[in-house]
Amino acid sequence: MTDLVRQSAGLAEQLMRPLGRRWAHVQAVARAATQLASVLAPEERPVLIAAAWLHDIGYAAELVDTGFHPLDGARYLRAEGYPDRVVDLVAHHSGARFEAAERDLRTELAEFELEDTPVMDALVTADLTTGPAGEQVSYQQRIAEILRRYPPEDPVHRAWLRAADPMKACVVRTQERIRRHPMNGFGLLST
């Protein structure tokens, strides 16, 4: 385990453990990212795994500023000196740009670079094939759960109506990378 991953896991535990079910989700996303990392170049793997550990830290009560967890988490990580790449992945994980538009926070989110890379695809896949309590689910099950949890008038619900197809494309690209580079113990993810 690299220093970056170890530091990220420690910070995630400190901030997320009190959140119970969300902590279970974060741990499972980090495990999934660790497995998916094998389809990436070796230098990309710690970036993915660190971002997976940190993707939801903006939910920690002491970090809430805007109430939009990707932005609050990324701002905190930037202030703490985390690498820009990890910070940007946290800011934009799992279609954050769609929710930022619903919350009129596009300008604020634009402080962070959106990357369209296999690393982002793997982070999206790890997050969106892990249920809220850490259970492995299909992408379709995860999106259906999100749409059930948030009422139609909620910005999260509205955002996912627009984000579902672009985020599914991330999962499909990751599946294709898995097909080209089979991983021990990690089967194809169903969409």
N, C-alpha and C positions, 0 to 999 in steps of 0.2 A: 504494500500500500504506500503510495507516495505521500509526501508531507501535505500537499494540497488536499488530497482525498481525506487524510486523517484529520486535518484541521477542519475541513468542511463537515465531516461526520460528527466531530465533537461539537461544533457550533450548532448543527441541526439538533443534536440530542439536547443540548442545553436549552434551546429555544422552543423546540417542538414537543419534547417529552410531556410537558404539562398539558398538551392539547389532546392526549389520549388517542382517539381514533385517527386523527390526522397524523400523529406520529407513526402509527402503524402503516398508514398510507405511504409516508415518506420513506420509511425503512424498506417497504416492498418495492417502491419505485427505484431506490438505490440498488437493490438486489437485481432487479430487471435490467437496469442500466449497466450494471457490472457484467451481466451475461451478454447484452447487446454490444458491449464495447469491443468484443473480439472481431466484429466486422469493420472496425475502424483502424486507421493507422495507429501504431503504438503511442505516438505523441499526443493523439487526440483522446485517448482513453481516460486519463485522469481528469481532463476538462469535462467530459460527459458525466463521469461519476460524481465529481464535485458538484456540478450543476444539479444533478438528480438529488443529492442530499439537501441542497439548499433551495430547491425550486419553490417551496411553499413557506419559507421562513417569514415572509411578509404577513402571515396570519398571526404571528406572535404578538400578543397584546402590546408589548413594549416597543414594537416597531411600527405599529399602525399610525399612519399619517394621513394619507389620502383615502384609505379604506380599500384600495385596489392592491391586492397582495403582490402581484408581480412587480409593480412599481415601488411599493414600500420596501420589499425585500431587496431589489436591485440597488436602490438608493443607499440602504444600510450597508450592503456589501461593498459598494463603491467607497463609501466613507471609511470602511474598515480596511481598505487597500487590497481587496481581492482582485485577481486578474480580470482585465476588461472582458475577456471572452466569457468567463464564468458569469460575470455580472450581466452581460448582454443576453446570455442564454436564459438566466433567471427572469430578466425583464420581459422577454418575449416568449416564454414557454407556453406551449399548448394553446396557441391562438390568442394570446393576450391582446394583440392589436385589435381584434374584433370587439372585445369587451371594452378596451380603452375608448374606442369610437362611441360605444353606447354610453359611456360615462363622461364623455367630453374630456378625455385625458390623452388624446392623440399627441398633442404638443409635448406634454410631459414625457410620454413614453418614447418620443422621438429623440430624447437625450441619449438613448441606448441604441446601438446598432442591431438591426434585424439581420440575422444570417440565414441563408438558405443552403444548408450543408447537411451531410450525413450525420453530423453530431446533433444538429437540431432535430432532424428526423428521428433519431434514436431517443432523444429526450422526450419528444412528443409521444413516441410509441411506448416508452416505459411508463409515462404518466397516464396515458389514455387507454392502457390495457391493465391498469391497476385500479381496483375499486376504492371507495372512500375508507374502507377499513383494512385495506391491504390485500384483499382477495384478487386473484388473477381473473380477469374478465375479457371478453372480446371488446373490440373497439365499439361495435354497435351497442352492446350492453352498457358500456360506460356512458355513451352519449345519451341513450335512453334514460339512464339513471339521472343524469344531470338535468335533462329536460323535465323529468318527473319531480325532482327535488326543488326546482325553482319555478315559480308560477310564470305564466306567459308575459306578465307585465314587468318582470324582473330583468335588469340589464344582462344578467348571466344567461337567462333563457333566450333572450333576443339575440345575443351574441352567438350562441351555439347554433341557432338556426342558420347563420351565415358561415360560421367557422367549421361546421361538421365536414363538408366536402374537402376543403383545403387541408384540414388536419388528417382526414382519412388518406389523402395522397401521401402524407408523411409516413403513415403506417405502411401503406402499400410499397413505398420505396424501400423502407426498412425490411419488409418481407422479402423483397427482391434481393437485397444485399445478403440476407440470411440464406436464400436459395443458392446464391453464388458462393457463399462462404459458410457452410454448415457449422453449427456450434454444438458442442457436446452438451447434452442435457437441456437444450432449449429448442423446442419445436417451433414450427411456423405459427405465428400468431393469427388467429382468425379475426377477420374484420366484421 
